[in-house]
Amino acid sequence: MFDNLSDRLNESLKKIRGQGRLTEANIEETMREVRMALLEADVALPVVRDFIGHVKTRGLGQEVQTSLTPGQALIKIVRDELVALMGEANQGLDLSVTPPAVILMAGLQGAGKTTTVAKLGRWLRERQKKKVGVVSVDVYRPAAILQLQTLAAEQELEFIASEPDQRPVDIATAALDLARKKHLDVLIIDTAGRLAIDEKMMGEIRALHAAVDPVETLFVVDSMTGQDAANTAKAFNDALPLTGVVLTKTDGDSRGGAALSVRHVTGKPIKFMGVGEKADALELFHPDRVASRILGMGDMLSLIEEVERKVDQKKAEKLAKKIKKGKSFDLADFKDQIVQMNNMGGVKSMLEKLPGMGNVPQAARGQVDDKMLGRLVAIIDSMTPRERQFPATLNGSRKRRIAQGSGTHIQDINRLLKQHKQMQKMMKKFNKGNMMNLVRGIKGNMPGRMPF
């Protein structure tokens, strides 16, 4: 996420680290490169102008702490201004109304609106223990209603049926009545999208808004459209009282222009961001954490929260006790850690949250292959229980059998055994078997040969 912008900004800021003090000349030179980095990231021009102006003013002002080097001082100012640009702090959903709280989802076709409805429903059900209903008023796109019905069933959400021959306003008002009768906490309404903004679309969504009086009106936008995302959000905001924005496909957005432009252009907070295709790949948008990621400082808070939420605590405790008793970290344990890592979005997702990733060469980061996790699991699954427990028993003939059974090569098995030994040493060192230690071990292998 934001890889290109992160690389360019870090490259620009490196040059000032060796300077004795901040001067108008070295700030001007650095900001010239930062400006180019932001423009290449497709950040809106007015946003770039304001951002550069604020950084320059603060850099030459009296705010620089004497305990910081010039490079540290400017990086701190840049980080603070990135946070201010994206909204200071996360603004969550305001559901403090008599249930059901209605959330109206708007956006163009192809932005990922229907998928986001299901992700948001799951997020509310799991994180806030809400009883959530969803309904589609998209009577234009073929199979739009069926798509939402399928996703709702997968995420254990209450699906309220509708028909393509109904009027959108009638569907919405009937769904609201049914949600009250079923004592739902939240009703999420999936509206129709268009390929472009048109008056008919705006008229329809204004009528829907008036009919159901939503507590939240969220604009869903594809982050990969860059500053166009901010311009489209502004057009919707001019026609509709938006309460926030959801950025989708940020895992594929190497530029970051949308994230840095939307708040400034619309005045509305980014509340969530989609970070992958999985149903749980929706995160609250924390400007301070995103700014740290962009500058390669990592995001340990999000990583810790994710570990606490997704790691099987019973297995983690069992492994920790095993290591403390002096028993070895075997290949079955290694497989459990790999599976849990995969559940957390894979190696790439976890690595970008680690501090210092901005200093790791792009070529080294490019060697990370999340598909390799599946191959590692296949190799371990092709072993006998005894081989998993005692990897030293793996001789040439056993390795050939395992390679044939897992569809891999003997070199892959040798690499796995080497990685396992590294993890085994690390687990003994920390005397604790848990996911955070596995993460530290992965980071420790960089920027040399990547462990996966």
VEXLUMDO-487688 format. One record per residue (C-alpha): x, y, z. Coordinates in steps of 0.05 Angstrom, whole numbers, plus 5000, padded with zeros to 4 digits. Layout:
N
[site [X; Y; Z]];
...
END
This chain:
452
[site [5000; 5000; 5000]];
[site [5028; 5069; 4979]];
[site [5094; 5035; 4960]];
[site [5114; 5085; 4906]];
[site [5097; 5146; 4948]];
[site [5132; 5116; 5008]];
[site [5196; 5102; 4968]];
[site [5197; 5172; 4937]];
[site [5185; 5209; 5002]];
[site [5237; 5169; 5039]];
[site [5288; 5181; 4984]];
[site [5273; 5256; 4986]];
[site [5279; 5261; 5061]];
[site [5343; 5220; 5065]];
[site [5384; 5277; 5035]];
[site [5370; 5325; 5092]];
[site [5389; 5277; 5148]];
[site [5463; 5293; 5143]];
[site [5452; 5369; 5145]];
[site [5475; 5408; 5207]];
[site [5412; 5450; 5212]];
[site [5347; 5466; 5175]];
[site [5356; 5525; 5129]];
[site [5312; 5557; 5076]];
[site [5358; 5528; 5022]];
[site [5358; 5455; 5044]];
[site [5283; 5457; 5061]];
[site [5268; 5487; 4993]];
[site [5309; 5433; 4958]];
[site [5277; 5376; 4997]];
[site [5207; 5404; 4988]];
[site [5218; 5408; 4913]];
[site [5229; 5333; 4912]];
[site [5171; 5320; 4960]];
[site [5126; 5362; 4914]];
[site [5145; 5318; 4855]];
[site [5134; 5255; 4896]];
[site [5063; 5278; 4915]];
[site [5046; 5299; 4844]];
[site [5070; 5232; 4817]];
[site [5026; 5199; 4870]];
[site [4967; 5235; 4837]];
[site [4953; 5280; 4896]];
[site [4908; 5339; 4877]];
[site [4949; 5402; 4861]];
[site [4915; 5448; 4913]];
[site [4929; 5395; 4965]];
[site [5003; 5392; 4946]];
[site [5009; 5469; 4948]];
[site [4978; 5474; 5018]];
[site [5018; 5415; 5044]];
[site [5085; 5442; 5020]];
[site [5068; 5512; 5046]];
[site [5052; 5486; 5116]];
[site [5115; 5443; 5119]];
[site [5159; 5502; 5097]];
[site [5128; 5549; 5148]];
[site [5137; 5500; 5205]];
[site [5207; 5480; 5183]];
[site [5232; 5552; 5186]];
[site [5191; 5569; 5248]];
[site [5207; 5559; 5321]];
[site [5176; 5490; 5328]];
[site [5238; 5448; 5317]];
[site [5259; 5412; 5381]];
[site [5332; 5419; 5399]];
[site [5335; 5344; 5415]];
[site [5322; 5326; 5343]];
[site [5370; 5325; 5285]];
[site [5349; 5367; 5223]];
[site [5329; 5304; 5187]];
[site [5287; 5279; 5245]];
[site [5256; 5348; 5254]];
[site [5234; 5353; 5182]];
[site [5207; 5281; 5180]];
[site [5167; 5297; 5243]];
[site [5138; 5359; 5210]];
[site [5122; 5321; 5146]];
[site [5088; 5265; 5187]];
[site [5047; 5316; 5228]];
[site [5024; 5351; 5165]];
[site [5006; 5285; 5131]];
[site [4963; 5268; 5192]];
[site [4930; 5337; 5190]];
[site [4918; 5330; 5116]];
[site [4882; 5263; 5125]];
[site [4840; 5284; 5185]];
[site [4879; 5282; 5251]];
[site [4843; 5221; 5281]];
[site [4795; 5166; 5261]];
[site [4722; 5187; 5262]];
[site [4681; 5124; 5272]];
[site [4608; 5112; 5255]];
[site [4556; 5151; 5294]];
[site [4503; 5100; 5311]];
[site [4475; 5136; 5372]];
[site [4403; 5137; 5348]];
[site [4341; 5095; 5362]];
[site [4352; 5029; 5324]];
[site [4355; 5014; 5269]];
[site [4411; 5062; 5250]];
[site [4409; 5070; 5175]];
[site [4474; 5073; 5135]];
[site [4466; 5094; 5062]];
[site [4522; 5073; 5015]];
[site [4534; 5114; 4953]];
[site [4586; 5111; 4897]];
[site [4601; 5098; 4824]];
[site [4595; 5030; 4792]];
[site [4657; 4987; 4800]];
[site [4681; 5021; 4864]];
[site [4667; 4958; 4905]];
[site [4604; 4984; 4939]];
[site [4566; 4918; 4947]];
[site [4628; 4882; 4973]];
[site [4640; 4940; 5021]];
[site [4568; 4934; 5047]];
[site [4581; 4861; 5065]];
[site [4649; 4878; 5096]];
[site [4620; 4935; 5137]];
[site [4563; 4890; 5160]];
[site [4612; 4838; 5183]];
[site [4655; 4891; 5218]];
[site [4594; 4916; 5256]];
[site [4572; 4846; 5274]];
[site [4641; 4823; 5298]];
[site [4670; 4886; 5329]];
[site [4609; 4921; 5356]];
[site [4563; 4861; 5365]];
[site [4508; 4892; 5324]];
[site [4450; 4856; 5291]];
[site [4457; 4880; 5219]];
[site [4409; 4878; 5161]];
[site [4427; 4894; 5088]];
[site [4383; 4911; 5028]];
[site [4398; 4928; 4956]];
[site [4360; 4983; 4919]];
[site [4402; 4972; 4856]];
[site [4348; 4952; 4807]];
[site [4391; 4967; 4746]];
[site [4454; 4924; 4749]];
[site [4439; 4851; 4731]];
[site [4445; 4804; 4791]];
[site [4463; 4862; 4840]];
[site [4409; 4839; 4889]];
[site [4431; 4766; 4883]];
[site [4504; 4786; 4895]];
[site [4486; 4821; 4960]];
[site [4442; 4762; 4981]];
[site [4501; 4714; 4971]];
[site [4550; 4759; 5009]];
[site [4500; 4770; 5066]];
[site [4492; 4695; 5076]];
[site [4568; 4686; 5078]];
[site [4576; 4741; 5131]];
[site [4515; 4720; 5172]];
[site [4477; 4784; 5159]];
[site [4402; 4793; 5155]];
[site [4385; 4799; 5081]];
[site [4321; 4838; 5064]];
[site [4296; 4816; 4996]];
[site [4278; 4863; 4939]];
[site [4257; 4856; 4866]];
[site [4283; 4891; 4803]];
[site [4213; 4915; 4785]];
[site [4206; 4955; 4850]];
[site [4221; 5029; 4859]];
[site [4285; 5042; 4899]];
[site [4249; 5088; 4949]];
[site [4195; 5035; 4961]];
[site [4247; 4982; 4973]];
[site [4284; 5026; 5023]];
[site [4222; 5046; 5063]];
[site [4196; 4974; 5065]];
[site [4264; 4950; 5088]];
[site [4266; 5002; 5144]];
[site [4197; 4979; 5169]];
[site [4219; 4906; 5168]];
[site [4284; 4924; 5203]];
[site [4244; 4955; 5260]];
[site [4199; 4894; 5266]];
[site [4260; 4848; 5268]];
[site [4294; 4893; 5320]];
[site [4356; 4902; 5278]];
[site [4410; 4949; 5305]];
[site [4434; 4972; 5237]];
[site [4406; 4973; 5166]];
[site [4456; 4983; 5109]];
[site [4427; 5004; 5042]];
[site [4466; 4988; 4979]];
[site [4448; 5039; 4925]];
[site [4456; 5036; 4849]];
[site [4520; 5061; 4818]];
[site [4532; 5090; 4749]];
[site [4594; 5093; 4705]];
[site [4593; 5169; 4714]];
[site [4556; 5221; 4755]];
[site [4489; 5241; 4724]];
[site [4429; 5281; 4748]];
[site [4382; 5220; 4748]];
[site [4429; 5183; 4794]];
[site [4435; 5243; 4841]];
[site [4360; 5254; 4841]];
[site [4348; 5182; 4860]];
[site [4397; 5180; 4917]];
[site [4371; 5247; 4944]];
[site [4301; 5217; 4945]];
[site [4327; 5156; 4982]];
[site [4363; 5200; 5032]];
[site [4299; 5239; 5045]];
[site [4258; 5176; 5053]];
[site [4302; 5139; 5104]];
[site [4339; 5196; 5138]];
[site [4405; 5158; 5147]];
[site [4450; 5171; 5207]];
[site [4510; 5157; 5161]];
[site [4517; 5170; 5087]];
[site [4582; 5139; 5063]];
[site [4614; 5150; 4995]];
[site [4651; 5088; 4970]];
[site [4708; 5104; 4923]];
[site [4763; 5065; 4889]];
[site [4830; 5092; 4915]];
[site [4866; 5072; 4852]];
[site [4831; 5128; 4814]];
[site [4876; 5177; 4850]];
[site [4855; 5250; 4853]];
[site [4794; 5232; 4811]];
[site [4769; 5197; 4873]];
[site [4771; 5263; 4911]];
[site [4737; 5300; 4854]];
[site [4681; 5248; 4849]];
[site [4672; 5250; 4925]];
[site [4666; 5326; 4922]];
[site [4612; 5321; 4868]];
[site [4572; 5272; 4911]];
[site [4583; 5316; 4972]];
[site [4555; 5376; 4936]];
[site [4492; 5338; 4920]];
[site [4485; 5297; 4983]];
[site [4502; 5308; 5057]];
[site [4558; 5257; 5062]];
[site [4583; 5239; 5131]];
[site [4645; 5202; 5109]];
[site [4685; 5164; 5056]];
[site [4706; 5091; 5048]];
[site [4769; 5080; 5006]];
[site [4769; 5013; 4972]];
[site [4826; 4973; 4940]];
[site [4880; 5009; 4980]];
[site [4921; 4944; 4978]];
[site [4930; 4956; 4903]];
[site [4942; 5031; 4909]];
[site [5017; 5043; 4906]];
[site [5008; 5118; 4897]];
[site [4964; 5143; 4954]];
[site [4935; 5204; 4918]];
[site [4863; 5189; 4940]];
[site [4880; 5180; 5013]];
[site [4918; 5246; 5014]];
[site [4866; 5286; 4974]];
[site [4796; 5264; 4995]];
[site [4793; 5298; 5063]];
[site [4823; 5363; 5038]];
[site [4778; 5367; 4976]];
[site [4712; 5345; 5009]];
[site [4721; 5364; 5082]];
[site [4693; 5295; 5099]];
[site [4732; 5243; 5140]];
[site [4756; 5178; 5111]];
[site [4724; 5128; 5159]];
[site [4746; 5060; 5131]];
[site [4793; 5031; 5080]];
[site [4788; 4965; 5043]];
[site [4855; 4929; 5047]];
[site [4842; 4865; 5008]];
[site [4791; 4819; 4977]];
[site [4777; 4778; 5040]];
[site [4712; 4791; 5077]];
[site [4749; 4817; 5139]];
[site [4796; 4862; 5098]];
[site [4765; 4927; 5123]];
[site [4802; 4973; 5171]];
[site [4785; 5036; 5208]];
[site [4823; 5094; 5175]];
[site [4872; 5122; 5226]];
[site [4908; 5182; 5194]];
[site [4967; 5178; 5242]];
[site [4978; 5104; 5228]];
[site [4972; 5113; 5152]];
[site [5021; 5172; 5155]];
[site [5071; 5128; 5192]];
[site [5063; 5073; 5140]];
[site [5074; 5122; 5083]];
[site [5139; 5146; 5116]];
[site [5163; 5074; 5128]];
[site [5154; 5080; 5204]];
[site [5107; 5021; 5207]];
[site [5042; 5014; 5244]];
[site [5054; 4970; 5305]];
[site [4987; 4990; 5338]];
[site [4948; 4961; 5279]];
[site [4993; 4899; 5277]];
[site [4984; 4886; 5352]];
[site [4908; 4896; 5347]];
[site [4907; 4847; 5288]];
[site [4948; 4795; 5325]];
[site [4903; 4800; 5386]];
[site [4841; 4794; 5344]];
[site [4861; 4739; 5295]];
[site [4912; 4696; 5330]];
[site [4885; 4633; 5363]];
[site [4902; 4650; 5436]];
[site [4894; 4579; 5461]];
[site [4944; 4553; 5410]];
[site [4991; 4611; 5425]];
[site [4990; 4596; 5500]];
[site [5000; 4521; 5488]];
[site [5060; 4535; 5444]];
[site [5089; 4585; 5494]];
[site [5084; 4533; 5550]];
[site [5116; 4481; 5505]];
[site [5176; 4526; 5489]];
[site [5184; 4545; 5563]];
[site [5188; 4471; 5582]];
[site [5247; 4464; 5535]];
[site [5211; 4426; 5481]];
[site [5228; 4441; 5409]];
[site [5190; 4484; 5361]];
[site [5173; 4431; 5309]];
[site [5146; 4435; 5238]];
[site [5074; 4425; 5261]];
[site [5082; 4488; 5304]];
[site [5114; 4524; 5245]];
[site [5054; 4506; 5202]];
[site [5006; 4534; 5254]];
[site [5044; 4600; 5254]];
[site [5043; 4603; 5178]];
[site [4967; 4590; 5175]];
[site [4955; 4645; 5227]];
[site [4999; 4692; 5188]];
[site [4959; 4677; 5125]];
[site [4895; 4693; 5163]];
[site [4924; 4761; 5179]];
[site [4932; 4779; 5106]];
[site [4999; 4746; 5091]];
[site [5071; 4768; 5099]];
[site [5066; 4831; 5057]];
[site [5008; 4858; 5098]];
[site [5046; 4846; 5163]];
[site [5113; 4871; 5138]];
[site [5086; 4939; 5117]];
[site [5064; 4951; 5189]];
[site [5134; 4939; 5216]];
[site [5178; 5000; 5232]];
[site [5238; 5011; 5187]];
[site [5207; 4981; 5125]];
[site [5221; 5046; 5088]];
[site [5295; 5032; 5093]];
[site [5289; 4963; 5062]];
[site [5304; 4964; 4987]];
[site [5244; 4954; 4941]];
[site [5280; 4896; 4908]];
[site [5283; 4859; 4975]];
[site [5210; 4873; 4990]];
[site [5192; 4849; 4921]];
[site [5218; 4780; 4938]];
[site [5161; 4769; 4987]];
[site [5113; 4719; 4957]];
[site [5051; 4704; 4997]];
[site [5036; 4646; 4951]];
[site [5096; 4612; 4981]];
[site [5058; 4605; 5046]];
[site [5011; 4556; 5013]];
[site [5071; 4516; 4985]];
[site [5103; 4513; 5054]];
[site [5038; 4485; 5084]];
[site [5034; 4434; 5027]];
[site [5105; 4411; 5041]];
[site [5092; 4402; 5116]];
[site [5025; 4367; 5101]];
[site [5063; 4316; 5058]];
[site [5105; 4295; 5117]];
[site [5089; 4241; 5167]];
[site [5074; 4263; 5239]];
[site [5143; 4236; 5260]];
[site [5178; 4275; 5205]];
[site [5143; 4339; 5228]];
[site [5165; 4326; 5300]];
[site [5236; 4306; 5282]];
[site [5258; 4344; 5219]];
[site [5329; 4316; 5227]];
[site [5303; 4248; 5202]];
[site [5291; 4278; 5132]];
[site [5342; 4244; 5087]];
[site [5347; 4247; 5011]];
[site [5294; 4193; 4996]];
[site [5244; 4224; 5045]];
[site [5254; 4292; 5015]];
[site [5242; 4264; 4944]];
[site [5177; 4232; 4969]];
[site [5154; 4297; 5002]];
[site [5172; 4338; 4941]];
[site [5131; 4292; 4896]];
[site [5072; 4293; 4944]];
[site [5071; 4369; 4951]];
[site [5086; 4386; 4879]];
[site [5150; 4423; 4899]];
[site [5226; 4413; 4892]];
[site [5278; 4387; 4940]];
[site [5308; 4458; 4942]];
[site [5241; 4483; 4969]];
[site [5243; 4431; 5025]];
[site [5315; 4450; 5042]];
[site [5295; 4523; 5044]];
[site [5236; 4507; 5090]];
[site [5281; 4468; 5138]];
[site [5330; 4527; 5140]];
[site [5274; 4576; 5155]];
[site [5247; 4529; 5209]];
[site [5316; 4526; 5242]];
[site [5319; 4602; 5243]];
[site [5250; 4607; 5275]];
[site [5268; 4552; 5324]];
[site [5329; 4591; 5348]];
[site [5289; 4655; 5353]];
[site [5233; 4621; 5394]];
[site [5285; 4595; 5443]];
[site [5317; 4663; 5448]];
[site [5252; 4697; 5466]];
[site [5229; 4637; 5507]];
[site [5159; 4649; 5481]];
[site [5124; 4620; 5421]];
[site [5079; 4672; 5390]];
[site [5062; 4708; 5326]];
[site [5099; 4772; 5344]];
[site [5164; 4732; 5351]];
[site [5151; 4701; 5283]];
[site [5142; 4772; 5255]];
[site [5208; 4794; 5287]];
[site [5242; 4734; 5256]];
[site [5216; 4752; 5187]];
[site [5239; 4823; 5195]];
[site [5307; 4798; 5219]];
[site [5318; 4763; 5153]];
[site [5313; 4829; 5115]];
[site [5341; 4860; 5072]];
[site [5379; 4797; 5053]];
[site [5345; 4735; 5026]];
[site [5272; 4737; 5043]];
[site [5247; 4679; 5086]];
[site [5187; 4665; 5042]];
END
